[in-house]
Amino acid sequence: MTGPRYTPLAQSLPATVPFVGPETQERQRGASFVARLGANESIFGPSPRAIEAMAQAASEIWMYGDPENHDLRHALADHHGVSPEKIVVGEGIDGLLGYLVRLIVGPGDAVVTSDGAYPTFNYHVAGFGGILHKVPYSGDHEDPSALFAKAAEVGAKLVYLANPDNPMGSWHSGADIVATMDALPDGCLLVLDEAYVECAPEGTAAPVSIDDPRVIRMRTFSKVYGMAGARVGYALGAPDLIAAFNKVRNHFGMNRAAQAGALAALQDGTWLEHIKAQIAEARERLATIACENGLEPLPSATNFVAIDCGRDGDFAKAVLDALVARGLFVRMPFAAPQNRCIRVSCGETADLDAFAVALPKALAEVRAKTG
């Protein structure tokens, strides 16, 4: 008996995932984490109105969700002052990136990203046979000029840029990005990931025309809206590009409870402002903890803080491992020289108290071993 006849592309790919989840790590270590500060979820939780809406929708969970996401899409259109045909809703930004890559990238097509930027995008590109070209960060910032120059050099069909950036938390003004877009080569689409834009200073969102065919912007309910587990994201772009998603998307991918929760969350501006204030307070606390331990917190426009451990990636990984051993789930950047840092998500007082206790012990342990 023979097995499935995989495509050559599938046979060439490793059986791996972009991230090892905290649940996997908990199973491996045989214990739960004391504080979950590694996935940039909103530990502060969603709007009470969103929780209520999802609870009410649970009684209707026997029904498929609206395949057109009509109510949520129209509410988002009103929120952004655009028409509904310029918005597509999907299973988080991750799901939308997968659909976009499927639409644009074929075997051998060039795609440009930053070395060390969001790995799930890279995962999708590899899954459809694209060829990734990477440029380094510049001063712990993604470098739009270098990205667009590389795109012109290799004839890229897509170029990925996150603003604010994950994993460093750095950001550019939206106006600067739009000005730099003049260097985009013809036929290249800018994927502008704005997952953290609600956390960022005024002027970070790109002031680009919704009808500009050179760019698609991605947003999410996973960060400040506190609904990471519901998997709700959306993209804004020119209507022809948005309509193309209907060729490949999972039309029943959004469940009713997620749709209802996102709609209620969008309508609760008071809660959003409350969470933004909590994030800002937690960022300050994380910066203080870092400084108290002789480490350097990097400026952040996100719901996490990258903390420079002052040495190389091996040292930072040892600190991360020592924190994990003490029940603190944190992550770190993947590429040098940014991997000299650990990345810690904002959390409640108890979470940050636990980090404040664990960090000096982890540092002492690693320094004793490494000198």
N, C-alpha and C positions, 0 to 999 in steps of 0.2 A: 504494500500500500504506500502510495506517495503522499506527501503533504501538500499544503497550498502552494500554488505557483506564484510566489511573490514577484513583484516587478524588480528589475535590476536596481532601481532607485531605492526601494524599500530594503533590499538586501544589503545595500551599501551603508545604510544608516545604523547608528548604534541604538540599542534599546534603552533609552535613557529619558530623563525629563529635565526641563530647565532648572527646576528647584527641587530639593529634597524637603518635603513638608515637615512642619513641627510634629505632626502626629507620627510620622515615620521615625523621627528622632526619639520621640517618647517611647515608642515600642522598642527601639534599639537599646535605650538606656534603662528600660524597665521602670520608669517613673514619669510622672507628669511634670511639666515645667511650672515653676513658681510664678514666673512672669513671662508673657508671650510678647516679646518686643522685637521680633525679627521680620514680620511679614508686612509691615506698614498698613495693617488693618486699623480701623478706628476703634480702639478699646473703649472709647467713650460711648459707643453704640449708636443706633439709629434714632431718629425722631420718635417720640412716643406715638405720634400720629401714624408713622409708618408701621410701627409694631402693631397698633390696633388694626390698621388696614390689612396687614398680612394675616392677622388672626381671623378677621372676618372672611377673608378670601379662602382660608383653609377649608371652610365648609363647602366651597365650590371647586376644590382641587381635583375632583373627579373629571372636570372639564378641561380640555386643552386651553391654553392661553390664546388670546386674540392673535392670529398670525400676522396681522398688520400693525400690532402695537399701537392702535389708533389713538387711544386716549392719552397715553404717555407721549407719543410722538407729537401730537398736537399741543400738549402742554409744554413740551420742550421747545417747540417752534415759537410759542408765545413768549416763553422765558428768554429766548435769544433774539426775538424780533425777526424771525425768518419764516418762510413757508414750510409746511410739513414735508414736502417732497425733497427738501434739502437735509433731512435727518433720517438716519437709519439706526434702529435699536438692535442690540445683539447681546450675546452672553459675555458681558464684560469686554474690556478693550482687547483682552487676549483672543476672544472669539472673533471679534471684528478684524483684528490683524490677520487671523487665519484666512478669513474670507477675502480680504483685500489681496493678500499674497496669492491666493488661488486665482483671483481675477487677473493679476498683472504679471506674475512671475512664472516662467517655464524653465525647463532644464537649460542650464548654461547662461541664463539671464543675470546680468550684473545688478547687485544691490549694495548700497553703501550704508554703513552705520559707524558708530564710534566703538573703539576697542574698549570693552568693559561695560557698554550700555546694556539696556534691558535684554536679557538672553532669550526670552520667549519669542521675540520678533525673529531672532536668528534661527530659532527652532523651526518656525513656520517656513522661513526661506529655505532651509535645508530640506524640509519635507516636500517641497515642490521642485527641488533640483536647482535652485538659484545659487549663484556664486557670490559669497559675501566679500566685500572689500571694506577694510576698517581703517579709520584714522584715529590717532591718539587724542586724548583730552588735552586741553591747553589750560594750565593753571587750575585744574580740577573743574573746568567747565567743558561741556561739549563745544566744539568749534565749528559753527555753521559755515564759515568761509572755507575751511579745509574740507568739510563734508561735501559742499557743492562743487569745489574744485575737483575732488576725487570723482564725483558723479560725472562731471564733464570728461574727465580722463578715461574712464572705463565705460562710458555710455550706459550709465545706470538707469534702470526703469523706476526704481524706488530709492529714496534716501530717508532714513529714519532719524528724527531728532526729538528728544523729550525736553520739554520746557514747562516747569522746572524739571531738573534731571534726577533720575534714579540710577546709580546709588549715591551720588555725592550731595544732592540737595541744592546744587547751584542753579542759577537761572540767568536768563538774558531778558532784556526788555523786549516786549512783543514788537515794538516799532523797529528795533535793530534787526530782528529776524526778518521782518517784511522787507526792509531795505536790502538785506543780503540776498533775498530771493531773486533779485535781478541776475544773479550769477548761476541760477539753476539752468541746466541745459534743456533745450527743447525736448519734450516728451518724457521728462523725468518728473515724477510725482513726489512731493514732500509729504511724508507722514509725520504730522506734528502731534505728538503725544502730550496732551495737557491734563494728565490724570491728577496732578497735584495743584492745578492752577488756582483752585479756590483757597489754598493755603498761602498763596504768594502775594507779594506787594501789588498794589494797583499799577496797571500798565504792563503786567507780565503776559497777559493774554494777547495773542497776535491780533492786531487790528486789520485783518485781511478780509477782503470781500468774500462773502459766502459763495459767490459765483466764480471765484478765481479757480480755473481748472488746474492750477499748479499745486494745489495743496488740499489735503483732507485733515481735519482736526478730530482727535479722539478725546472723549470725556468719559467719566465713570461715576457710579454711585458707590464704589468700593472704598473710597478714602474718606473725605470729610463727611459724606452722607452715612457712613457706618454700615454699609450693606454688602460687604465683600462676599459673604456667603450666598447672597441672592443672585450674584452674577448678572449685573445690569450695567451695560455701557452703551454709548452711542457715538456716532460720527456725524460731523457736519461737513458738507461739501456741495459742489455743484450738482444740480439735479441729475444730469446724465450719469455721473459717477455713482451717485447714491442709488439710482434706479438699477444699476448693474449688479448691486448686491443681491437683488431678487433672483438673479440667475443661479446663485450658488449658496445662499444662506439657508440655514435650517429654519423654515418658516414657523415651526412649532417649538423652537428652542427656548422661548421665554415662557416660564410658567405664570399662572394667574396671580399667585401670591407675590412674586417678584415685581410684576407689572403694577399691582396695586400699591405695594410698598414704596416703589420708586416714585409713583405719582404723588403719594401723600408726602414723601420726604421733600420733593421739589417744591411743594406748596407751603412748607414750614420754614420760612426764612428766619424766624426767631431762633429756632433750634440750630440752624446753620451758623448763625452769628455766635451763638453760645459755644458751639464746638470749635469754631475758629479761635475764639478767645482761650479755650482750654488747650488747644494745640500750641498757641503762642506761649502760654505759661509753661507747658511741659518742655518746650524747646529751651526756654531759659533755664529750667531746672537741670536738664541734661547737660547744658553747657557748663553750668556751675559744678556739677559732679565731675565732669571731665577736667576742668581747671583745678579742682581740689586734689586731683590725682596726678597733676603734672602733665596732662594730655591737652591737646588742642581741639576744641570743637570747631568745625567748619561752619560758616554761615549757611543757613538753610531756609528755603522757601517751601518746605514740604512738611509732612507730619512725621519726620524722622530727623535725626542729626547724625552726620558722619563724624566720627571722632578719630583724629590722627593719633596713632599710638607711638609715633616718634621714631620708629625704626622701619624694618622692611615687612614684606608680606608674611614671612615665616613667624616673626614675632607677633604680628596682629592675629594670625591664625592660632597661635598658642594661647593668646589672651582670650580669643573667642571660645576655644575648647575648654579653657578653665572656667569661663562663665557658664557654658552649657553644663559642665559637670556640677555646677552649683545651682542648677535649675533655672538659668536665665537663657531664654531663646533669643539670640541675636544673629545677625548675618554680617557679611563683609563683602566689599567689592571683589570682583573676580580677576581684574587685570592690574598689573603694575603700571605706574607707581601708586595708583589709587588703593591698591590692596594693603597699603600701610595702615588703613583705617578699619574700624569696625563701624557698623551702622545700627543705630538703636532707635526704635520707633517710639513715638510719644505714648504715654500711658497715664493711668490714674496714679494718685499719690502713692498707693501701696506698691504699685509696680516699680515706680522710680525709687522708692525707699529700698526695695529689694536690690535694685541695681546699684544704689549707693553703697550698700553693705557688701555686695559681691565683688564689685570692681576692684577695690584696693587689695582684697584677698587674692583675686586672680592675678593682678599685676605683681604682687609680692611673690607668688608661686612661680610665675614665669621668669621674673628677674632673677630669682634664686637659681634657676636652672640655666639661664643663658648669660648671666653676669651683667 
